[in-house]
């Protein structure tokens, strides 16, 4: 996720596909931990495609904790446990 790289007061735009509800259910907690806040989700469709897509503006309202972004070795070690 790119949110740790956004400065407080900034905005990240996340482009999501048809499974936005499932993705957001899993990401909501981490977005808050990383200092983000979602106010709205815009849905749209594209010509000659199936399904709905979403654009999600995520406002950076707080600084990212010092523990993030984590290095790949820490993520790998945690996944192995």
N, C-alpha and C positions, 0 to 999 in steps of 0.2 A: 504494500500500500504506500502511496506517495504522501500521505498526510503528515508524517513526521518531518518532511522536508518543507512544509508550508509554514511561513511566519505567522505568529498570532496577528489577527486582523486580516489575514489573507483568505483566499477561497480556492478550494479544489473542486474541479468538475469531474464527476465520475460518470462515464458512459456505460450503461448496463443493458443487457439483452433481456429476453423474455422472462427469465427466472429471477427478476429483481426482488420479489417478495422473499424468496428463499435466501438469496444472498444477503439482503439487508437484515433478516432475522439473525443471521450468524455474525454480521459485522457490527451491529448496533453497539454492543458493549465496548468493542475495541475502538470504535470511532470516539466514544466518550473518553476512554482512557487516554487516547492520543490528543485530546483537546479539541475535538471536532463536534459540530452540532449540525443536524439536518433539520431544516424548516419545511422543505417541500420537495416533492419528487415530480418532475415533469415527464409525462408519458407522450410518446409520439410513434408514428409509423412511417416507414419509408416506402416509396413506390417500388413495386415489383419485389417486395419481400413479405414474408409471413411473420406475424407476431408483432407485439408491441415492444418498443425499446424505451429506455428511460435515461434522463439526464438528471443527475443528483448533485446540486450544489452543496458542498460541505464547508461551512464557515469554520475557520480556525479561531476559537474563542479563548484558548489557553495554550500555554507552552507545552511542548512534548516532554514527558518525564525523561529524566536522564538515562533511564534503562532502555530507551528506544532511540533510534532503530537498533535492533539487536543484530549481532553478527551472525553469519550463517552457521558458524560452529555451535553457537548457543542454541539456535533453533533446531539444528540437527540433533544435538544431545538431548534436548527436551522431547523431541519426537520419538527417540529411541527408548525413553523410559516407559 
